Every structure is written in structure tokens, then in C-alpha cells.
Amino acid sequence: EAVAAARAGAEVFFIGAFGDDAFGTARRTDLEKEGVDCSGCVTKKRVPSGVALIAVGERHGSTKAENLIVVAPGANAKLTPQDVRRGMPKLSIRDTVVCSLEVPLETVVHALKCAWRAGAQVILNPAPLPPEGLSPEILGHCHFVTPNETEFESLAGLKINDSRALEFPARVRRGARRLRNGRNIPDGPYPDFIVTCGRNGVRYLGDEMRTLPAPKVKAVDTVGAGDCFNGCLAAALAL
């Protein structure tokens, strides 16, 4: 996401945790070569860096095989709210903050609240999706939530092509409204959902449902396609 946003022309500040190993050193170097500011990152002593392995699932009939991502979180699981508080730059309404769920949920919540209080636009990439779903506290501090089709189905209990899918953002907004009223959270736009659907483009669920087609390209490698989408979306909102 950070690299995609930087390549799309945004000024990018990254907060994350690296292990004190060769993987951590290499990944930080890669990010900095792409122009990503890593000064807010931390290195966790005697902890391995997080790694992801890409596998390919079984093909069933005419259905194409899907990528399967196996993650060993390593240092990512050690990123704390205190790390975020120390590393977060001063935010404003001109900024966009993107959070994913590869770090502890309490850390994500803290980052979301910091961004919300500053008036920044907030995007949540809900991956990997927790088995218990997303709490009203998380959803109540987001402007945009960007699940893929599978994640949306888990969240909403509906497939994206179900005519009732538009009811889900309305339910989330009611929950967010109750949360904000009960905890004196500054009001703001309620979360819209942008569901990525691979070759079928994206479905935008807000006050209405809109389908935006995907450009036709010769796909070389689809690993990280969702991350690229989120990075470019953040850059477009911030520029």
C-alpha cells in the first residue's frame, strides 16, 4: 500500500514494526528506495520480521485457482499503540490514513482514533479479517472500508451481488451513530464500502450502489492487487 501510494505521487509516511533480522533491514531499505518515509517505524529486538508466503489454491473445473496468502506476523504482532503515538506525524484534514489489520486490533483502533480526531480521511483495509468481524468502534472511525468480495460476505452475511447488499452500510451507519453519540466522538461522514471484485471491478456502497468496471489488462501477477488499489485510492484522496 505504501509503495503503491508513493508510486502514485503521494508523500507517504509509514508506521510499522521490523524485526532485527536481514528481512527487516531489506524491507525497510526497499521502502526507503521507493521514497517512503520510515522514520516512524520501530525495530523489535529479538523478534523476526513478518513474512508472507504466496500459495495457489486448487483449481475447480473452469474456475481459476485463487492466490492463498500464508502470513507469519512476527514483529507486526508487536506493534503497540505507544509505537503509533510516538511515530505518528502531525495530521490534518489534507491527509489520508490507511490501516490494515496485520497488526494488533488495539493498535489499529488507536491509529484510527488519532486520524479521526485530526480530521484526516480514514481508509480501513479489513485484511486479514478477524473471525469476530469488525467492531462498531473500528467502523465508527472510518470513512471508507475496502473489503474484497469474500471479506464483504463475511462482514455482511450477503454476497455483493445480492440486492440486499446496500442494506449493510445503512446498518453500519446506525451503529456508528450510536457509538459516536454514546462516547462523544466528533461526528463526520459515515463509512462507505468499496468492495474489490477482481476482474469485475469495484462495487461502491454508500447512499446508493455503483459499479465501476476494471480496466482490461494482461495480468502478470495479481499478488498484492488489493494493496495496490488501497494505496492508489489513498493517493487520489490526498492529492
N, C-alpha and C positions, 0 to 999 in steps of 0.2 A: 504493500500500500504506500509506504513512504517513498520508495523508488519510483513508483508509477506517478505519484503526485509531483515529485521533483522533475521527472521527465516531461510532465505536462506543463511545466513552467512555474510551479508554486515554490515559495520559500518554505522548506519543510524542517520542522523540529521534531525529533523522535525521542520518546521516553521508553526505555526498555531495560532489560537486565541481560547481561552477558555472563557466561561462566569464565573462570580464569584458565581457559584452555585455548588450544590452537583454533578451534572452531569459533570461539568468541572473538578472538583477535581478527580472524579473517573476515567474519561477518561485519564487524564494526568498520574495518578498512573498506569493504565493499560499499557500505552505506555512505561513508565519507567521500569516496571516489565519485559517487552519484550526486554529491552536493547536499547530502542530508546532514543536518547539524545533530551530532550525537552527544553534545556537552551535557545534556540532561540524563544520560544513561548511567547505569551503575554496573559495577563488576562484582559478582558474588564469589567470595573466596571459597575454594574447595568445593565448588559446585560445577557440574558440567553444563555447557551451553545447551539450550533447547535445540532439537533437531527434528526434522520431519522426513519421513520416507514415503515416496510415492509408489503405490502399487496399482495394478489394473485389475478390476473385478472380472468375474466370469461373464462371458457373452451368452445371451439367451436368445436363440433364434435370430431374428432380424434386428434385435435390439443391440445397439453398440455398447461395448464394455465401458464402464464408468471408472474414473480415477478414484482410488481409495487412498486417503492420507492417514498415515500412522504417525502419531506425534509422541515424542518423549520430551515433556515440557522443560526439564532441567531448571535452569536459572529463571525461566519465565514464571515458574510457580513460586518464586521467592520475591517477586516484585511487590513492594508494600505500598500502602497509602502514604507513608512517610517518604518513600522514594519519589513518588509522584509530586508530593508537596514541595520537596526540595528541588526537583528538576523542572517543574512547570514554569515556563516563562510567563510574563505578564500578558494576559489575554485581553482582547477587545472584541467589539461587535464585528470587526473586519476579519476575524479569524474563524477557521473551521477546525474542529477537533474530531478525529476519528478514533474510535475504540473498538477493539475486538476482544474476544473472550478467551484468549490464550494465556491470560494472567488471572490471578485470583479475583473472584467477583467483588470482594470488598474494595479491592484496588480500582476496579472498573467503576464502581459506584462513586468513589472519591473523585476520580478524574471527571466523570460526568457532572458531578455537582460543581466542581471548580469551573468547568467550561460554562455551565448554565448560569452560574452567578455572574460570570464576566460578560454574558450576553453573546458568547460565541455560538456559531451554528454547530450542532452536535449530530454526528452520524454514528450509529452503532451497527457494526458488522457482527451479527449474533452467531459467530462461529468460533470454536465448536459450541453448539447449542447445549446448555445444561439439561440433564434429564428432567429436571423440575420446571423447565421453561424459564421465562423471564418475569421477574417481579414487577409490580406496579412502580416500585421505587426506581428501577432501572428505566422502564419505558416512560416514566413521567419526567425524565430529564433528557429526552431525545427529541430531535426534530425529525430525523429520518432513521428508519430501521431497514436494513438491506439484506433480508434472508434470501437464500436460494429456494427453489420450489420445495425441496424436502424439508428444510427448516420451517418454511411457512406452514406447511401441512402439520408439522408437529406443534407449532405455536397455536394455530387457529383451529385445528381439527377439521380442516377443509382443504381440498385441493384448490390451487389457484384458479383453475378454470371453472370452479363451482360458482354459480350465480350468487350464492350467499357470501362469497369471499369479501365483498365490500362491507359486510356487517362487522367484520373483525376490527378494522381501525376504529369504528364507532364505539365498540366495546372498550377498546384500549383507551380511547379518549375519555370515556366516562370514568374509568379507573384512575387515569392521570388527574382528572379534575378533582376527584375526591381526595387523592393523595395531596395535591397542592393545597387545597382548602384546609385539610386537616393538619398540615405541617407548616403552613405559612411560607410555602415555596413560591417565589415570584412566578407569576403566570406568563404564558407565552404560547407560541404555536404548539398544537398537539401533534404527536408523531404521525407521520405519513409512512407508508410502507412501499419500498421499491423492491420488487421481487425479481431476482435474476432468473431467467428461464433458458439459458444457453442459446441455442440457435433460434429459439422463438422470441428472443429479445427480452424486454422487461415489462412487467405489469406495475403500473403506478396506482397505488390505492390511497386516495386521500378523501376529498369530498365526493369524488367520482372515480371510476376506474378507467385508466387509459393504457393502451398497449403501444409500446414503442418498439419497432422492429429492429433486429440486429443487422448490422451491415454484413453483406455477403463477402466472406474472405476464405482463402485456403488456409485452414487451421494447421499450424505446425505443431503446437503443443498447448493444450488447454490448462495445464497446471498453473494455478495462480490467477486464472481469469477473473474470478470474483474479487480478488485483492486488487487487481489492476482496475477493475470497474470502480471500486470504492476510492482508490487513490485519485483517479481522474475525476470522479464526482466531487471529491473534496476540493481539488484544484479549481474546478469550474465554479464552485460556490464561493471560493476565496478570492478568485481573480477579478 
